[in-house]
Amino acid sequence: MSSRRATFRFYAELNDLLPRRLRQRDFDHEFRGTPAIKDVIESLGVPHTEIELVLVNGEPRGFEHHLQDGDRVSVYPVFESVDVSGAVRLRPGPLRDPRFVLDVHLGKLTAHLRLLGFDCDYDAGREDEELARRSADERRILLTRDRQLLKRVVITRGYWVRSQQPEEQAAEVLRRFDLTGMAAPFTRCLRCNGPLTRAKLDEHAARIPEGVRPRISELTLCEACGRLYWKGTHYERLNLRAEEILRRARLPSG
């Protein structure tokens, strides 16, 4: 079977996922038969979870569309804060109650996102199959440093984290999903991810070091694991970290 050719162009941050020679430009791609456009795009290195809209010859098409000789394909990234409902969305609409599941490489990112109040499911021993299942079954956004993991068909929401620095990773995720306005620092347990609620000091006094009690004005309790939190010596450091992440998230990307 003779080879065919289509012209592709990827936009915005999708270029991060392409070989350098293909970034920020139109390029021709040879193929055989009539493959599904999802398979061709992922063979170029871009997971389907990163994509919001595909235009073929100027018309919106789904991932199942079969590529034809001479097609011109434009591929656009996820728009969490932009309405493209008039076109063919390739994923469900933007999340209003964002929840995450993170891979083994993102433990520090998990802690930063929990500090900011976001629901983050993390287990350092979890395999790829379990990550994909939890993402699909619990409608969690899968955050990963493994692009191949995001190519699994079952995953509809996911993001390849570009940065390798944990605080910048957190700012990156907030920018990507337009979440700075939803941050609620110190409302989630850093250890187990459970929600925190106000607690009465006199009901938990026996669990607090005697020398610390006079300095505590507010106390919170994890509803899941029962851990207590108060504004101790680490509070100011964590508060500054949360403020710095939010400051970075509000800066223009790139």
C-alpha positions as CSV (number, residue, x, y, z in Angstrom):
1,M,0.0,0.0,0.0
2,S,1.4,3.4,-1.0
3,S,2.0,6.0,1.6
4,R,-0.2,9.0,2.1
5,R,0.5,12.4,3.5
6,A,-1.3,14.9,5.8
7,T,-0.3,18.3,7.0
8,F,-0.4,18.9,10.8
9,R,-0.1,22.0,13.0
10,F,-0.1,21.8,16.9
11,Y,-0.9,24.9,18.9
12,A,0.3,26.5,22.2
13,E,1.7,24.2,24.9
14,L,1.1,21.0,22.8
15,N,4.4,21.9,21.1
16,D,6.1,21.0,24.4
17,L,5.3,17.4,23.5
18,L,6.6,17.4,20.0
19,P,10.2,16.8,18.7
20,R,11.9,20.2,18.3
21,R,11.9,20.0,14.5
22,L,8.1,19.9,14.4
23,R,7.3,22.7,16.9
24,Q,5.5,25.9,16.0
25,R,5.2,25.1,12.3
26,D,3.2,23.2,9.7
27,F,4.7,19.8,8.9
28,D,3.9,16.9,6.6
29,H,3.3,13.4,8.1
30,E,3.3,10.3,6.0
31,F,1.0,7.4,6.9
32,R,-0.6,4.3,5.4
33,G,-4.2,3.3,5.2
34,T,-6.8,5.4,6.9
35,P,-5.8,5.4,10.6
36,A,-7.9,7.0,13.4
37,I,-6.7,10.5,14.0
38,K,-6.2,9.8,17.7
39,D,-3.6,7.1,16.8
40,V,-1.7,9.4,14.5
41,I,-1.6,12.3,17.0
42,E,-0.4,10.0,19.8
43,S,2.2,8.5,17.5
44,L,3.6,12.0,17.2
45,G,4.0,12.2,21.0
46,V,0.9,14.1,22.1
47,P,-1.5,12.2,24.5
48,H,-5.2,12.6,23.8
49,T,-5.8,13.9,27.3
50,E,-4.0,17.1,26.3
51,I,-6.3,17.9,23.4
52,E,-9.5,19.8,23.3
53,L,-10.2,20.4,19.7
54,V,-9.1,18.9,16.3
55,L,-9.9,20.5,13.0
56,V,-9.6,18.6,9.8
57,N,-9.7,20.8,6.7
58,G,-11.3,23.4,8.9
59,E,-14.0,21.2,10.3
60,P,-14.2,19.9,13.9
61,R,-13.7,16.1,14.1
62,G,-13.6,13.4,16.8
63,F,-10.8,11.2,17.7
64,E,-12.4,8.3,15.7
65,H,-12.1,10.3,12.4
66,H,-10.1,8.5,9.8
67,L,-7.3,10.4,8.3
68,Q,-7.3,10.8,4.5
69,D,-4.6,11.7,2.0
70,G,-4.1,15.5,1.7
71,D,-5.9,16.3,5.0
72,R,-4.9,19.5,6.9
73,V,-5.1,18.9,10.6
74,S,-5.0,21.6,13.4
75,V,-4.7,20.4,17.0
76,Y,-5.6,22.6,20.0
77,P,-4.9,22.1,23.7
78,V,-7.4,21.8,26.6
79,F,-9.3,25.0,27.3
80,E,-10.4,24.8,30.9
81,S,-11.6,28.4,31.0
82,V,-12.7,28.9,27.4
83,D,-16.0,27.9,26.0
84,V,-15.7,25.8,22.8
85,S,-19.1,24.2,23.2
86,G,-20.0,25.2,19.6
87,A,-17.3,22.9,18.3
88,V,-16.8,19.1,18.9
89,R,-15.4,18.8,22.4
90,L,-13.1,15.8,22.7
91,R,-13.6,15.6,26.5
92,P,-16.4,16.5,29.0
93,G,-16.8,20.1,30.0
94,P,-14.4,21.9,32.5
95,L,-14.4,20.5,36.0
96,R,-16.0,22.6,38.7
97,D,-14.9,20.3,41.6
98,P,-11.4,19.3,40.5
99,R,-9.9,16.2,42.0
100,F,-6.5,14.6,41.2
101,V,-4.7,11.3,41.2
102,L,-0.9,11.5,41.0
103,D,1.7,9.1,39.9
104,V,4.7,7.8,42.0
105,H,7.0,10.6,40.8
106,L,4.8,13.4,42.2
107,G,4.7,13.0,45.9
108,K,6.0,16.5,46.6
109,L,3.5,18.0,44.2
110,T,0.8,16.1,46.1
111,A,1.8,17.8,49.3
112,H,1.8,21.3,47.7
113,L,-1.7,20.8,46.2
114,R,-3.1,19.4,49.4
115,L,-1.6,22.5,51.2
116,L,-3.7,24.6,48.8
117,G,-6.8,22.6,49.6
118,F,-7.1,20.3,46.6
119,D,-8.2,16.7,46.7
120,C,-5.2,14.6,45.7
121,D,-5.2,10.8,45.8
122,Y,-1.6,9.5,46.0
123,D,0.1,6.2,46.8
124,A,3.8,5.7,46.1
125,G,3.2,1.9,45.4
126,R,0.4,2.3,42.9
127,E,0.9,0.8,39.4
128,D,-0.1,2.4,36.1
129,E,-3.2,0.3,35.6
130,E,-4.5,1.3,39.0
131,L,-3.8,4.9,38.3
132,A,-5.7,4.8,35.1
133,R,-8.6,3.0,36.7
134,R,-8.9,5.4,39.5
135,S,-8.8,8.4,37.1
136,A,-11.6,6.9,35.0
137,D,-13.8,5.5,37.8
138,E,-13.5,8.5,40.2
139,R,-13.4,11.2,37.5
140,R,-10.0,12.4,38.7
141,I,-7.5,14.3,36.6
142,L,-4.4,12.1,36.3
143,L,-1.2,14.1,36.8
144,T,1.9,12.3,35.7
145,R,5.5,12.7,34.3
146,D,4.8,9.7,32.0
147,R,3.3,10.6,28.7
148,Q,2.8,7.0,27.7
149,L,0.4,6.6,30.7
150,L,-1.8,9.4,29.4
151,K,-2.3,7.5,26.0
152,R,-4.5,4.9,27.6
153,V,-8.0,5.0,26.1
154,V,-9.8,4.8,29.5
155,I,-8.3,8.1,30.7
156,T,-10.3,11.1,29.6
157,R,-8.7,13.7,31.9
158,G,-5.0,14.0,32.4
159,Y,-2.0,16.3,32.2
160,W,1.7,15.8,31.6
161,V,3.5,17.9,34.2
162,R,6.3,19.8,32.5
163,S,8.3,21.2,35.4
164,Q,10.5,19.1,37.6
165,Q,10.5,21.5,40.5
166,P,7.6,20.8,43.0
167,E,6.5,24.4,43.7
168,E,6.6,25.3,40.0
169,Q,4.7,22.1,39.3
170,A,2.0,23.2,41.6
171,A,1.8,26.7,40.0
172,E,1.8,25.0,36.6
173,V,-1.2,22.8,37.5
174,L,-3.1,25.8,38.9
175,R,-2.5,27.8,35.7
176,R,-3.4,24.8,33.4
177,F,-6.8,24.2,35.0
178,D,-7.5,27.8,36.0
179,L,-7.7,27.0,39.7
180,T,-6.1,29.9,41.5
181,G,-9.5,31.2,42.6
182,M,-10.4,27.8,44.0
183,A,-7.4,27.5,46.3
184,A,-8.3,27.1,50.0
185,P,-5.0,26.7,52.0
186,F,-5.0,24.7,55.2
187,T,-8.4,23.0,54.6
188,R,-7.0,19.5,53.8
189,C,-4.9,17.0,55.6
190,L,-1.3,16.9,54.3
191,R,-0.9,13.3,55.4
192,C,-4.1,11.5,54.3
193,N,-6.0,14.0,52.1
194,G,-9.0,14.2,54.3
195,P,-10.9,17.5,54.8
196,L,-10.2,19.6,57.9
197,T,-12.9,21.0,60.2
198,R,-12.7,23.3,63.2
199,A,-12.3,21.5,66.5
200,K,-12.8,22.6,70.1
201,L,-9.5,22.8,72.1
202,D,-11.0,21.5,75.3
203,E,-12.2,18.3,73.6
204,H,-8.7,17.5,72.4
205,A,-6.5,19.0,75.1
206,A,-5.0,15.7,76.1
207,R,-3.6,15.2,72.7
208,I,-1.7,18.5,72.6
209,P,1.6,19.0,74.4
210,E,1.0,20.9,77.6
211,G,3.6,23.6,76.8
212,V,1.9,24.3,73.5
213,R,-1.7,24.6,74.6
214,P,-1.6,28.3,75.8
215,R,-0.4,29.4,72.4
216,I,-3.1,27.8,70.4
217,S,-6.1,29.9,69.4
218,E,-7.5,27.7,66.5
219,L,-7.6,24.0,66.1
220,T,-8.6,21.9,63.1
221,L,-9.2,18.1,62.9
222,C,-8.9,15.8,59.9
223,E,-12.2,14.0,59.4
224,A,-10.5,11.0,58.0
225,C,-7.5,10.2,60.1
226,G,-8.1,12.3,63.2
227,R,-4.9,14.3,63.0
228,L,-4.9,17.7,64.7
229,Y,-3.5,20.9,63.2
230,W,-2.7,24.2,64.8
231,K,-0.6,27.3,64.0
232,G,2.7,26.1,65.3
233,T,6.3,26.7,64.3
234,H,5.7,25.3,60.8
235,Y,2.6,27.4,60.0
236,E,4.4,30.5,58.8
237,R,6.7,28.6,56.5
238,L,3.9,26.7,54.9
239,N,1.8,29.8,54.6
240,L,4.7,31.5,52.7
241,R,5.0,28.5,50.5
242,A,1.3,28.6,49.6
243,E,1.4,32.3,48.9
244,E,4.5,31.8,46.6
245,I,2.8,29.1,44.6
246,L,-0.3,31.2,44.1
247,R,1.9,34.2,43.1
248,R,3.7,32.1,40.5
249,A,0.4,30.6,39.2
250,R,-0.9,34.1,38.5
251,L,2.1,34.9,36.3
252,P,1.8,34.4,32.5
253,S,2.9,31.0,31.4
254,G,6.1,30.6,29.3
